Every structure is written in structure tokens, then in C-alpha cells.
Amino acid sequence: MDSFSGFLREICWGFAIATLLTACNDASNKDMPAEPDIPGSAWKAANSFDFSTVQKVNLNVDYSHVRTYGPVFFRVFTENPFSNEDDTDIKWNEDVKPIYEDYTDDNGRFNAVVELPSYARHLYIATDNFYTGMKLLEGDVRNGNASVVAENYQIIPAPETPPANKKTSTNDIYAFEDTWPDKGDYDLNDVVVDAKHEIEFNTEGKIIKETFYLTTYQNYVELTTGLALTLNTKVTPNYVGIMRIEPESTDAVMATFTKEGKVYYLTDNIKREIGTTYILELKYATPLTSSSETASIQPFIYRSEGYLNWEVHIPKEAPTVKMNSNYYGKDDDCSDPTRNLYFVRQGNYPFALCLKGADIDTFKETILKRENESIPIDQFFPGYLDWSISGGETNQDWYLKRY
């Protein structure tokens, strides 16, 4: 009996110790933080499509078979820009707008990687430079390359009057949802920015000035959001200035802004300044010899939260150093900073878009109309969902074709 009693005592002591240890573990677990959401995990994997409407093309334009008398100014189109093809009476179709413009070198050659809209597959390249007789060239974009060579051009005598400075411009539309990391309603009209990039060439075809124009629009919103941009330069300009044009005005005045490194905070309240155009001007003491040396901007929206910011950028674009990282992985967001993956989500709608070569008038008649608030963008642009579902392979010009 004594042996049996000892055995029972050992069992009881073992049970008591196990119970005590379990209680201690439970108590310590209560003080531990909850397991954080893991961005990009299987249950909330980011869409692999980046919603980009831009393609990089190695463009080769060769007029070297022609006596050009210096650089040739050329334009790139996705439609035939001539109203007829009679060599004796060629006229421009003013309704056809170029998607890219530039100069060749002094020998009539151009070769550079340029950004074109994704929908640009068959290219028409033309010049009103009368040294070359205004011939039309055509070529296709294949595997990121496009090449055209001018042949059998008539030789034109050198002009008596030297050419003047020339300006070119491209236009993009940025559209943002202001409820990130919540999924939003995908009307993409909480903040809309019409972004124009103008380049001025001197008479030698070299770049002396760049100007960025950002005009703000939005439909009905309750939240207060600011507009900022990151300026990326490859060559340091000798002058950088910011002006603004008030709504219903044509006069540019000095702008009040905050600059932190490469980031320019243009306004902290877009609602208060709808229709304002912000002008960022860059001048170069030594002209740029190639468009590959020009600057670029990255517009984004933000709200100040003390020392940090809430920010929304286009998909996969990195935020500024002031970004509040606590938002990553919350709600509908699938950002994963360890993979340099930002502002991405599941599904067919992004938090923001950059539409290459878009015209703001298209959106004034659709998502920016007050009665269209909270209606998803695909209701006005039927090709949007096919484009998104295909990962950008089809309906690449969807934003040029409203309902």
C-alpha cells in the first residue's frame, strides 16, 4: 500500500506542476503582441499585373541617307498624320496628335530607349523638316524595338532662314483613390492630375528647358488630401522654379511649397485648390544633348501625420522616406517592403493609375462628372476589365475609348 500511495503522490505532483506551467505560459502569452498580417501571404496575394500603360522602346530613326543640313525634328504617331500622301501637296491632319517628338543628331540619326503608350504597336514617323521632303516612315514595335530608315528622299537645298526654337510635349493622367489601404469604390476620381511635360529645344536640336504642368481635378470627396511630387534628374539643372496658375486665370505667380530633398509638397489641401496648375520649370546652362537626359516626375497624394506621411503612389512605386509603414498589409493592401512591392492589391482595380498619353477631356465627361461619383471606372470604359484581366495584353488603349 505504501508503494501505491507513493505512486499516487508522484502523479498528483506531476499534474500540479504541469498545470502551473500551462498557467504561466497562458499568462505570458497575454502580454505578447498579436501575430501581424504578412503582406503578400497566400491568403492575400498581390496582383502580379502592375497596371502600367507604358512601354520602353528602343527607337531607331535614320535619315542619314538624306542631306539633312543638321538635326531632323521628327514626330511619332499611332495614326497616319497626313491627310493625303501626294508628295506635291502633303498636309497635316491636325486631329492626329503625336505620342513622341524629338531631334536626331547632326547626321540625321536617332537611337534611344523612349517611353511610349503600351497601345503603340504600329508607328508612323514623319517630319515637317523640309530638308527631308516631309516623307512618311512606318514601322512596328517588336520585342521592345522599332526601327525606320529613310530612303530615296528628294534632296532639298539648305534653307535660307534658320529654324527657330521648338517645343514638344507629352501628356499623362494620374488618378488616385484616397481611402488606401481600404479598397475604395474604384471610381478613381478622388484626385485626378493632368500632367504635361514640355521640352524646349534650341535651333541646334539641344534641350535648354523642361517644364512640368500639373493641374488638379476631383469629384466629390470628404477627405482632405495633398499633392506632392518626386523630381528625378539625370543632369542637374542650373535653375529650378515653381509657379502656379489659379483657376480661371492665365497669369503665373510665385507658388508656396515645401521641399525635402527631391520631394516637392505643392499643396496640403487639393479641395481648396481644385483647378490650380502647378508649374515646375528646369533650365540648363549647358544644353542636354539627348532626350534620354531629361528629368521625370512621380506625382503622389499624401496627408501629414506628424513626422510621417500617409501616401498613395501608383502601383509598385516606392514611397518617400516619410511614409508611415504601419499601413502596409492593412485592409486591402498587399505591400511588402522586403520585396520593394508597394501600393498593390488583389483583383482587377488598383489604388492609383498613370495613363500614358491620355487627355483630361475624356475624364471630364466621365468620372469627373458629379453624377458619376462612386461608379467604378469600367462602367465608362468598357475595355478596362479585359485589359486588367489579361494583365495588359488586350485593350491597351481602353482609356481612349469611353462608352
C-alpha positions as CSV (number, residue, x, y, z in Angstrom):
1,M,0.0,0.0,0.0
2,D,2.9,2.4,0.8
3,S,4.3,1.9,-2.7
4,F,0.9,2.5,-4.3
5,S,0.5,5.7,-2.2
6,G,3.9,7.0,-3.3
7,F,3.0,6.4,-6.9
8,L,-0.3,8.4,-6.5
9,R,1.6,11.2,-4.8
10,E,4.1,11.4,-7.8
11,I,1.2,11.5,-10.3
12,C,-0.5,14.3,-8.3
13,W,2.7,16.3,-8.1
14,G,3.3,15.9,-11.8
15,F,-0.2,17.0,-12.7
16,A,0.1,20.1,-10.4
17,I,3.4,21.1,-11.9
18,A,2.1,20.7,-15.5
19,T,-1.0,22.8,-14.6
20,L,1.2,25.5,-13.1
21,L,3.5,25.7,-16.2
22,T,0.5,25.9,-18.5
23,A,-1.0,28.7,-16.5
24,C,2.4,30.6,-16.6
25,N,2.6,30.2,-20.4
26,D,-1.0,31.4,-20.8
27,A,-0.2,34.5,-18.7
28,S,2.9,35.3,-20.7
29,N,1.1,34.9,-24.0
30,K,-1.4,37.5,-23.0
31,D,1.4,40.1,-22.9
32,M,2.7,39.2,-26.3
33,P,1.7,41.2,-29.4
34,A,-0.7,39.7,-31.9
35,E,0.9,38.0,-34.9
36,P,1.0,40.7,-37.6
37,D,-0.5,40.3,-41.0
38,I,2.0,39.1,-43.5
39,P,1.9,41.2,-46.7
40,G,1.8,39.1,-49.8
41,S,0.8,36.0,-48.0
42,A,-1.2,33.3,-49.7
43,W,-4.5,34.5,-48.3
44,K,-3.9,38.0,-49.7
45,A,-1.5,37.7,-52.6
46,A,-0.7,40.9,-54.6
47,N,-1.8,41.0,-58.2
48,S,1.3,40.4,-60.4
49,F,0.0,43.0,-63.0
50,D,1.4,46.5,-62.3
51,F,-1.4,48.3,-64.3
52,S,1.2,50.1,-66.3
53,T,0.2,51.8,-69.6
54,V,3.8,52.5,-70.6
55,Q,6.3,50.5,-72.6
56,K,10.0,51.2,-73.1
57,V,11.0,51.0,-76.8
58,N,14.5,51.1,-78.3
59,L,13.7,53.5,-81.1
60,N,15.9,53.9,-84.2
61,V,15.2,56.6,-86.7
62,D,17.7,57.0,-89.5
63,Y,17.6,59.9,-92.0
64,S,21.3,59.6,-92.8
65,H,20.7,58.7,-96.4
66,V,19.3,62.2,-96.9
67,R,21.3,65.5,-96.9
68,T,19.7,66.9,-93.7
69,Y,21.8,70.0,-93.1
70,G,21.7,69.3,-89.4
71,P,19.4,67.6,-86.9
72,V,16.0,66.5,-88.1
73,F,12.9,67.1,-85.9
74,F,10.6,64.1,-86.1
75,R,7.2,63.1,-84.7
76,V,5.9,59.6,-83.8
77,F,2.2,58.8,-84.3
78,T,-0.1,55.8,-84.0
79,E,-2.2,57.0,-86.9
80,N,-1.3,58.4,-90.3
81,P,-0.7,62.1,-89.6
82,F,-1.0,63.2,-93.3
83,S,-4.4,64.0,-94.8
84,N,-3.1,62.7,-98.2
85,E,0.1,61.2,-99.5
86,D,0.6,63.3,-102.6
87,D,4.3,64.3,-102.4
88,T,3.4,67.6,-104.0
89,D,0.7,68.6,-101.6
90,I,1.2,67.0,-98.2
91,K,-0.9,68.3,-95.4
92,W,-1.0,67.5,-91.7
93,N,-4.2,66.1,-90.2
94,E,-4.4,68.3,-87.1
95,D,-6.7,65.8,-85.3
96,V,-3.9,63.3,-85.2
97,K,-1.6,64.0,-82.2
98,P,2.0,62.7,-81.8
99,I,2.9,60.4,-79.0
100,Y,6.5,61.4,-79.1
101,E,8.7,64.1,-80.6
102,D,12.5,64.6,-80.8
103,Y,15.5,65.5,-82.8
104,T,18.1,63.3,-84.5
105,D,21.8,64.1,-84.2
106,D,23.6,66.3,-86.7
107,N,23.9,63.3,-89.1
108,G,20.2,62.5,-89.1
109,R,20.4,59.5,-86.7
110,F,18.4,58.9,-83.6
111,N,18.7,55.8,-81.3
112,A,17.5,55.8,-77.7
113,V,15.2,54.0,-75.3
114,V,12.0,56.0,-75.1
115,E,8.7,55.6,-73.2
116,L,5.6,55.2,-75.4
117,P,2.0,54.2,-74.6
118,S,1.6,50.5,-74.4
119,Y,-1.0,50.6,-77.2
120,A,1.6,51.9,-79.7
121,R,2.3,48.9,-81.9
122,H,2.4,50.3,-85.5
123,L,4.3,53.6,-85.7
124,Y,4.1,56.4,-88.2
125,I,7.1,58.7,-88.2
126,A,7.1,62.0,-90.0
127,T,8.8,65.3,-90.2
128,D,7.9,68.8,-91.3
129,N,11.6,69.4,-91.7
130,F,11.7,70.5,-95.3
131,Y,15.3,69.3,-95.7
132,T,13.8,65.8,-96.0
133,G,10.8,66.5,-98.1
134,M,8.2,65.5,-95.4
135,K,8.2,61.8,-96.2
136,L,6.3,59.3,-94.0
137,L,8.0,56.3,-92.5
138,E,6.3,53.3,-90.9
139,G,7.5,50.6,-88.6
140,D,6.3,48.1,-85.9
141,V,7.2,47.7,-82.3
142,R,8.6,44.1,-81.9
143,N,10.1,42.8,-78.7
144,G,10.7,46.3,-77.4
145,N,12.4,47.6,-80.6
146,A,11.3,49.8,-83.5
147,S,13.4,50.9,-86.5
148,V,12.7,53.1,-89.6
149,V,15.2,54.1,-92.3
150,A,14.5,56.9,-94.8
151,E,15.5,56.0,-98.3
152,N,15.1,57.6,-101.8
153,Y,14.3,61.1,-100.4
154,Q,14.5,64.0,-102.7
155,I,17.4,66.3,-102.0
156,I,16.3,69.8,-100.8
157,P,18.6,72.8,-100.8
158,A,19.6,74.2,-97.4
159,P,17.1,76.7,-96.1
160,E,17.8,80.5,-96.3
161,T,16.1,81.1,-92.9
162,P,17.5,79.2,-89.9
163,P,14.9,77.2,-87.8
164,A,13.6,78.6,-84.5
165,N,13.5,77.0,-81.1
166,K,10.9,74.3,-80.9
167,K,8.8,72.9,-78.0
168,T,7.4,69.4,-77.7
169,S,5.1,68.0,-75.0
170,T,3.6,64.7,-73.8
171,N,0.5,64.3,-71.5
172,D,-0.3,61.8,-68.8
173,I,-3.2,61.5,-66.4
174,Y,-2.8,60.3,-62.8
175,A,-5.8,59.1,-60.9
176,F,-5.9,58.2,-57.2
177,E,-8.2,56.5,-54.7
178,D,-7.9,58.4,-51.3
179,T,-9.1,55.6,-49.0
180,W,-6.0,53.4,-49.2
181,P,-5.4,50.9,-47.7
182,D,-9.1,50.4,-47.8
183,K,-10.3,49.1,-51.2
184,G,-12.4,52.2,-52.1
185,D,-15.0,52.3,-54.8
186,Y,-12.6,52.4,-57.8
187,D,-14.2,55.4,-59.4
188,L,-10.6,56.7,-59.5
189,N,-11.7,60.3,-59.2
190,D,-10.8,61.2,-55.7
191,V,-7.7,63.0,-57.0
192,V,-7.0,63.4,-60.8
193,V,-3.9,65.1,-62.0
194,D,-3.4,66.3,-65.6
195,A,0.4,66.1,-66.0
196,K,2.1,67.7,-69.0
197,H,5.8,67.6,-69.8
198,E,7.1,70.2,-72.1
199,I,10.6,70.2,-73.6
200,E,12.2,73.2,-75.3
201,F,14.9,72.6,-77.9
202,N,17.3,75.3,-79.3
203,T,18.0,75.7,-83.0
204,E,20.7,73.0,-82.8
205,G,18.2,70.4,-81.5
206,K,19.6,70.5,-77.9
207,I,17.4,70.8,-74.8
208,I,17.6,74.1,-72.9
209,K,14.5,73.9,-70.7
210,E,11.9,71.5,-69.3
211,T,8.5,72.4,-67.8
212,F,6.1,70.2,-65.9
213,Y,2.5,71.4,-65.6
214,L,0.2,69.7,-63.0
215,T,-3.5,70.6,-63.0
216,T,-5.7,69.2,-60.2
217,Y,-9.2,67.8,-60.5
218,Q,-11.5,65.7,-58.3
219,N,-15.1,64.6,-58.0
220,Y,-16.9,64.8,-54.7
221,V,-14.7,63.8,-51.7
222,E,-14.9,64.2,-47.9
223,L,-11.2,63.6,-47.1
224,T,-8.6,66.3,-47.3
225,T,-5.6,65.3,-49.3
226,G,-2.4,67.0,-50.5
227,L,-0.4,66.7,-53.8
228,A,3.3,66.2,-54.0
229,L,5.9,65.0,-56.5
230,T,9.3,63.5,-56.6
231,L,11.7,65.1,-59.1
232,N,14.2,62.8,-60.7
233,T,17.0,64.4,-62.7
234,K,19.9,62.8,-64.6
235,V,21.6,66.2,-65.2
236,T,21.5,68.9,-62.5
237,P,19.7,72.0,-63.8
238,N,21.1,75.4,-63.0
239,Y,17.6,76.7,-62.2
240,V,14.5,75.1,-60.7
241,G,11.5,77.2,-60.1
242,I,7.8,76.6,-59.1
243,M,4.9,78.9,-60.2
244,R,1.2,78.4,-60.1
245,I,-1.8,79.5,-62.2
246,E,-5.1,80.0,-60.3
247,P,-8.4,78.6,-61.7
248,E,-9.9,80.9,-64.3
249,S,-6.6,82.8,-64.6
250,T,-3.8,82.8,-67.2
251,D,-1.2,84.5,-65.1
252,A,1.6,82.5,-63.4
253,V,2.5,83.7,-59.9
254,M,5.1,82.5,-57.4
255,A,4.0,79.3,-55.6
256,T,4.3,78.5,-51.9
257,F,5.7,75.0,-51.4
258,T,7.8,72.8,-49.2
259,K,10.9,70.9,-50.4
260,E,12.5,68.0,-48.8
261,G,15.3,66.5,-50.8
262,K,13.9,65.5,-54.2
263,V,10.3,65.8,-52.9
264,Y,8.2,68.9,-53.6
265,Y,5.0,69.3,-51.5
266,L,2.8,71.5,-53.7
267,T,-0.4,71.7,-51.5
268,D,-1.7,70.0,-48.4
269,N,-5.3,70.5,-49.5
270,I,-6.3,69.8,-53.1
271,K,-10.0,70.5,-52.4
272,R,-9.1,74.1,-51.6
273,E,-7.2,74.5,-54.9
274,I,-9.1,72.5,-57.5
275,G,-8.3,73.6,-61.0
276,T,-4.9,75.1,-60.0
277,T,-2.0,74.4,-62.3
278,Y,1.4,74.0,-60.6
279,I,4.4,74.7,-62.9
280,L,7.8,73.2,-62.3
281,E,10.5,74.7,-64.5
282,L,14.0,73.4,-65.1
283,K,16.7,75.3,-67.1
284,Y,20.1,74.1,-68.2
285,A,23.2,76.2,-68.6
286,T,24.7,73.5,-70.8
287,P,22.0,72.2,-73.2
288,L,21.2,68.5,-72.9
289,T,22.3,66.6,-76.0
290,S,19.7,63.8,-75.8
291,S,16.1,63.3,-74.5
292,S,17.5,60.4,-72.5
293,E,19.0,63.0,-70.2
294,T,15.7,64.7,-69.4
295,A,14.0,64.7,-65.9
296,S,10.9,62.8,-64.8
297,I,8.4,63.3,-62.0
298,Q,6.4,61.0,-59.8
299,P,3.2,62.7,-58.6
300,F,1.6,61.2,-55.4
301,I,-1.0,62.2,-52.9
302,Y,-0.4,62.5,-49.1
303,R,-1.6,63.5,-45.7
304,S,0.7,64.7,-43.0
305,E,0.7,62.7,-39.8
306,G,3.2,64.5,-37.6
307,Y,6.7,63.4,-38.6
308,L,5.3,60.8,-41.0
309,N,3.0,60.7,-44.0
310,W,0.1,58.7,-45.3
311,E,0.9,58.4,-49.1
312,V,-0.5,56.8,-52.2
313,H,1.6,56.2,-55.3
314,I,1.0,54.3,-58.5
315,P,1.4,50.5,-58.2
316,K,4.9,49.3,-57.2
317,E,6.3,52.8,-56.9
318,A,8.3,53.3,-53.7
319,P,7.1,55.9,-51.2
320,T,9.2,58.7,-49.7
321,V,11.3,58.2,-46.6
322,K,8.5,59.8,-44.5
323,M,6.0,57.1,-45.3
324,N,4.2,55.6,-42.3
325,S,4.9,51.9,-42.8
326,N,2.2,50.8,-40.4
327,Y,-0.3,50.9,-43.2
328,Y,1.4,48.2,-45.2
329,G,-0.6,45.0,-45.3
330,K,-3.7,46.5,-43.7
331,D,-7.2,46.1,-45.1
332,D,-6.9,45.6,-48.9
333,D,-3.2,46.5,-49.3
334,C,-0.7,43.8,-50.2
335,S,2.5,45.9,-49.9
336,D,5.7,44.0,-49.0
337,P,8.6,46.4,-48.4
338,T,11.0,43.4,-48.2
339,R,10.4,42.8,-51.9
340,N,10.2,46.5,-52.8
341,L,6.5,46.0,-53.5
342,Y,4.2,48.9,-52.7
343,F,0.6,50.0,-53.2
344,V,-0.6,46.7,-54.7
345,R,-3.7,44.6,-54.0
346,Q,-5.6,41.7,-55.3
347,G,-8.1,41.9,-58.1
348,N,-8.7,44.0,-61.1
349,Y,-8.6,47.5,-59.7
350,P,-5.5,49.4,-58.5
351,F,-5.3,52.2,-55.8
352,A,-3.9,54.5,-58.5
353,L,-3.2,54.7,-62.2
354,C,-0.9,56.6,-64.6
355,L,-2.5,56.8,-68.1
356,K,0.2,57.4,-70.7
357,G,-0.8,59.9,-73.4
358,A,-4.3,60.5,-72.0
359,D,-6.3,63.6,-72.5
360,I,-8.2,65.2,-69.5
361,D,-11.2,66.0,-71.6
362,T,-12.1,62.3,-71.7
363,F,-12.4,62.2,-67.9
364,K,-14.2,65.5,-67.6
365,E,-17.1,63.8,-69.5
366,T,-17.0,60.6,-67.4
367,I,-15.5,60.0,-63.9
368,L,-15.3,63.7,-63.1
369,K,-19.0,64.4,-63.6
370,R,-20.7,64.8,-60.2
371,E,-23.5,62.4,-61.0
372,N,-20.8,59.7,-61.7
373,E,-19.3,59.7,-58.2
374,S,-18.7,56.2,-56.8
375,I,-19.3,54.5,-60.1
376,P,-16.4,52.1,-61.0
377,I,-14.2,53.3,-63.9
378,D,-15.1,50.2,-66.0
379,Q,-18.7,51.4,-66.3
380,F,-17.4,54.3,-68.5
381,F,-14.5,52.5,-70.2
382,P,-15.8,49.0,-71.3
383,G,-12.3,47.8,-72.3
384,Y,-10.9,48.3,-68.8
385,L,-11.7,44.9,-67.3
386,D,-10.5,43.0,-70.3
387,W,-7.2,44.9,-70.1
388,S,-6.9,44.3,-66.4
389,I,-7.8,40.6,-66.5
390,S,-5.4,40.0,-69.4
391,G,-2.6,41.6,-67.5
392,G,-2.3,44.4,-70.0
393,E,-2.2,42.2,-73.1
394,T,-5.5,43.3,-74.6
395,N,-7.5,46.6,-74.9
396,Q,-4.3,48.6,-74.2
397,D,-6.0,51.8,-75.4
398,W,-9.1,51.3,-73.3
399,Y,-8.8,54.8,-71.8
400,L,-9.1,56.3,-75.2
401,K,-12.4,54.7,-75.8
402,R,-15.2,55.7,-73.4
403,Y,-18.7,54.3,-73.6
